Amino acid sequence: MRFAFAVHGSRGDIQPAIALGAELARRGHEVRLAVPEDLVDMTAASGLPTRLLAPSTAELLASPLVKERLKSKNPRVRLRALGDVAEHGRATSERVMAELADTSDLLVTAPLAQDRGEAISRSRGIPFVPLHYCPLRPNGSLDVRYRHYPRPVSRAMWTLADRTYWLTVRGADRRLRTELGLPPANGPLGRRLRARGVPEIQAYDAAFFPGLAEEWGAQRPLVGFLLPDTATRNAMSAGSDDTTAALDWIADGEPPVYVGFGSMKIGDEQIAGIVATLLARGLRVVGHTEHALPHDDRLLHISNPVDHEVLLPQCRGAVHHGGAGTTAAAARAGIPSVIAWLSADQPMWAAALRRANAGAGNRLARFGPDDLDPLTDPAIAAGAARLAVRLTPPAAAVDRACDILLTAAG
C-alpha cells in the first residue's frame, strides 16, 4: 500500500511520522514524507523519500508573529495571529498534499493543517488519518492549562477552544473546499471525523491522562509515544551529534541536570539564569543551547543535536520547554522534569507531570529559582521512576499505530 505523510511543524512533529514511515516501509509498503524546508535533509537521512511541504519552521518560530503576536495579552491579536500561523506556507502545502494524495492510498497529517489534509483526501477519495501529539478534542478528563478547574468549567473551555480554532480556519477551509468541488464543512473537524468513524491516533501515553482513553474510546486510541528506532535515529543525526561527548563528560562525575529548550526561541538571560541557579546549588549541568552560558567546570555546554533516549537516563533531572517528545524522553528515563513553558501544549504536559508527582512547571516569563526545587525532591524522583514503568514501549506504540493505519487504508 502507498502511504503519504504531510507533516508541518518542528523536529518534534516530524519524528513520530518518521517512526511510522520506517516501520511501514519495513513491512513492505511504499512511504513518502513531505516536511518543512529546514527539516527536509534530516528526514531524508532516515532513508525515506522526502520532499518539501512548507517554508522553514525555524524561521516561523523566530518571527514576530510567533514571538510577539501569538503571545499577546490581547485575545483578538492572538486569534488573528493563530490564523496567520495556519496560513503559513498554505499555497505550497495544499499543492504538495494534493500531489501526494493523487498517488497514495492514505494521507496522514500531524496536528497542524489537519482540516487541509482532510479536505484534500476527500476530494481524492482516499482515507485520511490525523496524528495528535497531545489532547486536542473537547473532553472532561483534564484541564486545558496548568491551573486546575472544576470539570464543567474545563469541559466548557475545551469546547470554546475547539470552536475558536475552527473559526480561525473556516474561511480558508471553505475556499479550499470550493476549489476542490466539495460542499462547505459544518463545524470543527473532530466532530465530523467522529461522525464518520475516522480514527484519530493519539500519539502519547494514557498514563499521563487518567480517564481520557476511557472517555474517548477506540476511535481515538492512546497508542503511546512514537519514536524512531535506534538505527533510524542514528542515521538522522549522523555527523552532527554531541551525545557521545556528553556521555563521556557525565561519566566523570555525579549525574547532571539536563537543560535544553529544543526549537523554542528564548533569551540568553533566561537559560543562563536557570543554569547559574543549578550550578549555585552544587549540581552538574548539561546546557544544550546555542546561547552563551557561564563558564564552570561543572557545566558541559553543547549545541549539536543529542539522542535524548541515550543521554537522559544518565541524568538526574531535566529542565525543558515541555514539548511532547522531550517530555516523553525524560519520563521514559525515569527522571523528574521541570517545564518552563512558552505556549501551546507545554503547560498541559507540566500539569500531567504534576498529577503524576513526576515534575512540575511554570511559565518561562514567571520562572524563578524555587521552580527548580522538584529536581532535588526525593518524592518527585520516586514518582518519576513509577511513571516510567507504566509507559508503553515505543516499539509497541509504533506497531499499534501502524496497524491502525493499515486498517484505515484497507
C-alpha positions as CSV (number, residue, x, y, z in Angstrom):
1,M,0.0,0.0,0.0
2,R,1.0,3.6,-0.5
3,F,1.2,6.0,2.5
4,A,1.8,9.7,2.4
5,F,2.7,11.8,5.5
6,A,2.4,15.6,5.2
7,V,3.8,17.0,8.4
8,H,4.1,20.6,9.4
9,G,5.9,21.8,12.5
10,S,9.3,21.3,14.2
11,R,11.5,18.3,14.7
12,G,9.2,17.0,17.4
13,D,6.3,17.0,15.0
14,I,8.3,15.2,12.3
15,Q,9.9,12.3,14.3
16,P,6.7,10.4,15.1
17,A,5.9,10.3,11.4
18,I,9.4,9.1,10.6
19,A,8.9,6.3,13.2
20,L,5.7,5.2,11.5
21,G,7.1,5.6,8.0
22,A,10.1,3.5,8.8
23,E,8.0,0.7,10.2
24,L,5.6,0.7,7.3
25,A,8.5,0.6,4.9
26,R,9.9,-2.4,6.8
27,R,6.5,-4.1,6.3
28,G,6.9,-3.7,2.6
29,H,4.7,-0.6,2.0
30,E,5.6,2.5,0.0
31,V,6.0,5.6,2.1
32,R,6.6,9.2,1.2
33,L,7.0,12.2,3.6
34,A,6.7,15.9,3.0
35,V,8.1,18.3,5.7
36,P,9.1,21.9,6.1
37,E,12.2,23.2,4.3
38,D,14.5,23.2,7.3
39,L,13.8,19.6,8.1
40,V,14.0,18.0,4.6
41,D,17.6,16.9,5.0
42,M,17.2,15.4,8.4
43,T,14.1,13.5,7.3
44,A,15.7,12.3,4.1
45,A,18.6,11.0,6.1
46,S,16.2,8.4,7.7
47,G,16.1,6.7,4.3
48,L,12.5,7.6,3.5
49,P,11.6,9.5,0.3
50,T,11.2,13.2,1.3
51,R,10.1,16.4,-0.3
52,L,9.4,20.0,0.7
53,L,6.0,20.8,2.1
54,A,6.2,24.3,3.5
55,P,8.7,27.1,4.3
56,S,11.1,26.8,7.2
57,T,9.5,26.2,10.7
58,A,12.6,27.7,12.4
59,E,12.1,31.0,10.6
60,L,8.5,31.0,11.6
61,L,9.3,30.3,15.3
62,A,11.8,33.2,15.2
63,S,9.4,35.6,13.6
64,P,7.4,38.4,15.4
65,L,4.3,36.5,14.5
66,V,5.2,33.7,17.0
67,K,7.5,35.6,19.4
68,E,5.2,38.6,19.9
69,R,1.7,38.5,18.4
70,L,0.9,34.8,19.3
71,K,1.8,35.7,23.0
72,S,0.0,39.0,23.1
73,K,-2.3,39.7,26.1
74,N,-4.9,40.9,23.7
75,P,-7.1,37.9,22.8
76,R,-8.0,39.4,19.4
77,V,-4.4,39.8,18.5
78,R,-3.7,36.2,19.5
79,L,-6.7,35.0,17.5
80,R,-5.6,36.8,14.3
81,A,-2.0,35.5,14.9
82,L,-3.3,31.9,15.2
83,G,-5.0,32.4,11.8
84,D,-1.8,33.7,10.3
85,V,0.2,30.7,11.6
86,A,-2.4,28.4,10.0
87,E,-1.8,30.3,6.7
88,H,2.0,29.9,6.8
89,G,3.0,28.3,3.5
90,R,-0.6,27.3,2.7
91,A,-0.3,27.5,-1.1
92,T,2.7,25.2,-1.3
93,S,1.3,22.9,1.3
94,E,-2.0,22.5,-0.5
95,R,-0.3,21.8,-3.8
96,V,2.1,19.2,-2.3
97,M,-0.7,17.5,-0.3
98,A,-2.8,17.2,-3.4
99,E,0.1,15.7,-5.4
100,L,0.8,13.2,-2.7
101,A,-2.9,12.3,-2.4
102,D,-3.1,11.7,-6.1
103,T,-0.8,8.6,-5.9
104,S,-1.5,7.4,-2.3
105,D,-3.9,5.0,-0.6
106,L,-4.0,7.1,2.6
107,L,-2.9,10.6,3.8
108,V,-1.6,11.2,7.3
109,T,-1.0,14.6,8.9
110,A,0.3,15.8,12.2
111,P,-1.8,18.3,14.3
112,L,-1.1,21.3,12.0
113,A,-3.1,21.6,8.8
114,Q,-5.5,18.7,9.5
115,D,-8.5,20.5,8.0
116,R,-6.5,21.0,4.9
117,G,-5.4,17.3,4.7
118,E,-8.9,16.0,5.4
119,A,-10.4,18.1,2.6
120,I,-7.8,17.1,0.0
121,S,-8.2,13.4,1.0
122,R,-11.9,13.5,0.5
123,S,-11.6,15.2,-2.9
124,R,-9.3,12.3,-4.0
125,G,-11.5,9.6,-2.5
126,I,-8.8,8.2,-0.2
127,P,-8.8,7.8,3.6
128,F,-7.3,10.4,6.0
129,V,-5.9,9.8,9.5
130,P,-4.6,12.5,11.8
131,L,-1.8,12.1,14.4
132,H,-2.3,14.0,17.7
133,Y,0.7,14.7,19.9
134,C,-1.4,15.9,22.8
135,P,-5.1,16.0,23.7
136,L,-6.8,18.4,21.2
137,R,-10.5,17.4,21.2
138,P,-13.0,18.6,23.9
139,N,-13.1,16.3,26.9
140,G,-13.9,16.3,30.6
141,S,-10.9,14.4,31.9
142,L,-8.2,17.1,32.0
143,D,-7.7,20.8,32.3
144,V,-6.8,23.0,29.3
145,R,-4.0,24.7,31.1
146,Y,-1.7,24.2,34.2
147,R,-4.3,25.5,36.6
148,H,-7.0,23.2,37.9
149,Y,-10.6,24.0,37.1
150,P,-13.9,22.3,38.1
151,R,-14.8,19.6,35.5
152,P,-17.8,21.5,33.9
153,V,-15.6,24.6,33.5
154,S,-12.8,22.7,32.0
155,R,-15.1,21.0,29.5
156,A,-16.6,24.3,28.5
157,M,-13.1,25.7,28.0
158,W,-12.2,22.8,25.7
159,T,-15.3,23.3,23.7
160,L,-14.7,27.0,23.4
161,A,-11.0,26.4,22.3
162,D,-12.2,23.9,19.7
163,R,-14.8,26.3,18.3
164,T,-12.4,29.2,18.3
165,Y,-9.8,27.3,16.3
166,W,-12.5,26.3,13.8
167,L,-13.4,30.0,13.3
168,T,-9.8,30.8,12.5
169,V,-9.5,28.3,9.7
170,R,-13.2,28.2,8.5
171,G,-12.7,30.8,5.7
172,A,-9.6,29.2,4.2
173,D,-11.3,25.8,4.6
174,R,-14.3,27.0,2.7
175,R,-12.2,28.4,-0.1
176,L,-10.2,25.2,-0.4
177,R,-13.3,23.0,-0.5
178,T,-14.9,25.2,-3.2
179,E,-11.8,24.8,-5.3
180,L,-11.9,21.0,-4.7
181,G,-15.6,20.8,-5.6
182,L,-16.6,19.9,-2.0
183,P,-19.5,21.3,-0.1
184,P,-18.7,23.6,2.9
185,A,-17.8,21.8,6.1
186,N,-20.2,22.1,9.1
187,G,-18.3,22.7,12.4
188,P,-15.0,21.6,13.8
189,L,-13.1,18.8,12.3
190,G,-13.1,16.5,15.3
191,R,-16.9,16.4,15.4
192,R,-17.0,15.5,11.7
193,L,-14.4,12.8,11.9
194,R,-16.2,11.3,14.9
195,A,-19.4,11.1,13.0
196,R,-17.7,9.3,10.1
197,G,-15.8,6.8,12.3
198,V,-12.4,8.1,11.2
199,P,-9.6,7.1,13.7
200,E,-7.6,9.8,15.3
201,I,-4.3,8.4,16.6
202,Q,-3.3,9.8,19.9
203,A,0.5,9.5,19.8
204,Y,1.1,9.8,23.6
205,D,0.7,7.7,26.6
206,A,-2.5,7.1,28.6
207,A,-0.5,7.1,31.8
208,F,-0.2,10.9,31.5
209,F,-4.0,11.5,31.3
210,P,-6.0,9.2,33.5
211,G,-9.6,8.6,32.3
212,L,-9.1,10.1,28.8
213,A,-8.8,6.7,26.9
214,E,-12.0,5.5,28.5
215,E,-13.8,8.8,27.7
216,W,-12.8,8.8,24.1
217,G,-13.0,5.1,23.3
218,A,-11.4,3.1,20.5
219,Q,-11.8,5.7,17.8
220,R,-9.2,8.0,19.5
221,P,-6.7,5.4,20.7
222,L,-3.9,6.5,23.0
223,V,-1.2,4.3,21.5
224,G,1.8,5.7,23.3
225,F,4.6,8.0,22.2
226,L,6.1,7.3,18.8
227,L,9.9,7.2,18.5
228,P,12.1,6.1,15.6
229,D,14.2,3.1,16.3
230,T,17.8,3.4,17.2
231,A,19.2,2.8,13.7
232,T,16.9,5.4,12.2
233,R,17.7,8.0,14.9
234,N,21.4,7.4,14.3
235,A,21.0,7.9,10.5
236,M,19.1,11.1,11.1
237,S,21.9,12.6,13.3
238,A,25.0,11.2,11.6
239,G,27.9,13.6,11.7
240,S,26.3,16.3,13.9
241,D,25.6,14.7,17.3
242,D,27.0,15.6,20.7
243,T,25.6,12.5,22.5
244,T,29.0,10.7,22.8
245,A,30.8,13.7,24.1
246,A,28.1,14.3,26.7
247,L,28.2,10.7,27.9
248,D,32.0,10.9,28.3
249,W,31.7,14.0,30.4
250,I,28.8,12.7,32.5
251,A,30.9,9.6,33.4
252,D,33.4,11.7,35.2
253,G,31.1,12.8,38.0
254,E,27.7,12.9,39.5
255,P,24.6,12.6,37.2
256,P,23.9,16.2,35.9
257,V,20.7,18.1,35.2
258,Y,19.9,18.4,31.5
259,V,18.8,21.9,30.4
260,G,17.5,22.4,26.9
261,F,14.7,24.1,25.1
262,G,14.6,22.4,21.7
263,S,13.4,24.6,18.8
264,M,11.9,27.2,21.2
265,K,13.4,30.7,20.8
266,I,14.3,32.0,24.3
267,G,16.6,34.8,25.5
268,D,20.2,34.4,26.6
269,E,19.5,35.6,30.1
270,Q,16.6,33.1,30.6
271,I,18.6,29.9,30.0
272,A,21.8,31.3,31.6
273,G,19.8,32.2,34.7
274,I,18.5,28.6,35.0
275,V,21.9,27.1,34.5
276,A,23.5,29.6,37.0
277,T,20.9,28.7,39.7
278,L,21.6,25.0,39.3
279,L,25.3,25.5,39.5
280,A,24.9,27.6,42.6
281,R,23.1,24.6,44.2
282,G,26.2,22.4,43.6
283,L,24.7,20.5,40.7
284,R,26.4,19.5,37.5
285,V,24.6,20.7,34.3
286,V,24.5,19.8,30.7
287,G,23.4,23.0,28.9
288,H,22.1,22.2,25.5
289,T,21.8,25.6,23.7
290,E,23.4,27.9,21.2
291,H,23.2,30.7,23.8
292,A,26.1,31.9,25.8
293,L,26.4,30.2,29.2
294,P,28.6,30.9,32.3
295,H,32.0,29.1,32.4
296,D,32.2,26.5,35.1
297,D,33.9,23.1,35.5
298,R,30.5,21.6,36.4
299,L,28.9,22.7,33.2
300,L,29.1,21.0,29.8
301,H,27.9,23.4,27.1
302,I,26.7,21.6,23.9
303,S,24.8,22.9,20.8
304,N,24.5,20.0,18.4
305,P,21.6,17.5,18.5
306,V,21.7,14.8,21.1
307,D,19.8,11.5,21.4
308,H,17.6,12.0,24.5
309,E,16.9,8.3,24.7
310,V,20.6,7.7,25.4
311,L,21.5,10.9,27.3
312,L,18.6,11.5,29.7
313,P,18.8,8.1,31.5
314,Q,22.3,9.3,32.6
315,C,20.9,12.5,34.1
316,R,19.2,13.2,37.5
317,G,16.6,15.5,36.1
318,A,15.7,17.8,33.1
319,V,14.6,21.4,32.6
320,H,13.0,21.9,29.3
321,H,10.2,23.6,27.3
322,G,7.6,20.9,27.6
323,G,7.5,19.6,24.1
324,A,5.8,16.2,23.8
325,G,9.0,14.5,22.6
326,T,11.3,15.8,25.3
327,T,8.7,15.2,28.0
328,A,8.3,11.6,26.9
329,A,12.0,11.0,26.7
330,A,12.5,12.3,30.3
331,A,9.6,10.3,31.5
332,R,11.0,7.1,29.9
333,A,14.3,7.9,31.6
334,G,12.5,7.9,34.9
335,I,13.8,11.3,35.9
336,P,12.0,14.4,37.2
337,S,11.1,17.2,34.7
338,V,10.7,20.9,35.4
339,I,9.0,22.6,32.5
340,A,9.5,26.3,31.7
341,W,6.8,26.6,29.1
342,L,6.1,29.2,26.5
343,S,2.8,28.3,24.9
344,A,0.7,25.7,23.1
345,D,0.5,22.2,24.7
346,Q,3.5,22.8,27.0
347,P,1.6,23.7,30.2
348,M,-0.6,20.7,29.6
349,W,2.5,18.4,29.9
350,A,3.6,20.3,33.0
351,A,0.2,19.7,34.6
352,A,0.3,16.0,33.6
353,L,3.7,15.6,35.3
354,R,2.4,17.4,38.4
355,R,-0.6,15.0,38.6
356,A,1.8,12.0,38.4
357,N,4.1,13.6,41.0
358,A,6.9,13.3,38.5
359,G,7.7,17.0,38.0
360,A,6.1,20.5,37.8
361,G,6.5,23.7,35.8
362,N,5.8,27.4,35.4
363,R,5.5,29.9,32.5
364,L,9.0,30.9,31.4
365,A,8.2,34.5,31.9
366,R,7.5,33.8,35.6
367,F,10.1,31.1,36.1
368,G,12.2,31.5,39.3
369,P,14.7,29.6,41.4
370,D,12.0,27.9,43.5
371,D,10.6,26.3,40.4
372,L,13.7,24.1,40.2
373,D,13.1,22.5,43.6
374,P,11.4,19.4,42.2
375,L,14.7,18.3,40.7
376,T,16.1,17.5,44.2
377,D,12.9,16.3,45.8
378,P,13.2,12.5,46.6
379,A,9.4,12.2,46.4
380,I,9.3,13.6,42.9
381,A,12.2,11.3,41.9
382,A,10.3,8.3,43.2
383,G,7.2,9.5,41.3
384,A,9.2,9.8,38.1
385,A,10.5,6.3,38.5
386,R,7.0,4.9,39.0
387,L,5.7,6.8,35.9
388,A,8.5,5.3,33.7
389,V,7.4,1.7,34.3
390,R,3.8,2.5,33.3
391,L,4.7,3.8,29.9
392,T,4.1,1.9,26.6
393,P,7.4,0.9,25.0
394,P,7.9,3.0,21.8
395,A,8.2,-0.1,19.6
396,A,4.8,-1.3,20.8
397,A,3.3,2.1,20.2
398,V,4.6,2.2,16.6
399,D,3.3,-1.3,15.9
400,R,-0.2,-0.4,17.1
401,A,-0.3,2.9,15.2
402,C,0.8,1.2,12.0
403,D,-1.9,-1.5,12.4
404,I,-4.5,1.3,12.7
405,L,-3.2,3.0,9.5
406,L,-3.2,-0.3,7.6
407,T,-6.8,-1.0,8.7
408,A,-7.8,2.5,7.7
409,A,-6.1,2.2,4.3
410,G,-7.7,-1.1,3.7
